[in-house]
């Protein structure tokens, strides 16, 4: 999924800022920042955000309650897997 979205963005002439919250990453979530706060921060650097999260409903919660100002594309969450494919 990550490669698909990165390729699509580059084909459209954009660039990619990849953030990985995996076990080896040094992410804001490990420091106690909420997902919504992280997205709001990232949206200062981007025109659109693609988010994939391991917990079902996380992406929708960010869209509905996050007060986001830019588009957020659901790259999959929990059992939601690949809604864009």
Buried (B, 14 or more C-beta within 10 A) or exposed (E): EEEEBBEEBEEEEEEEEEEEBEEEEEEBEEEEEEBBEBBBEBBEEBEEBBBBBEEEEBBEBBBEEBEBEEEBBBBBBEEBEEEEE
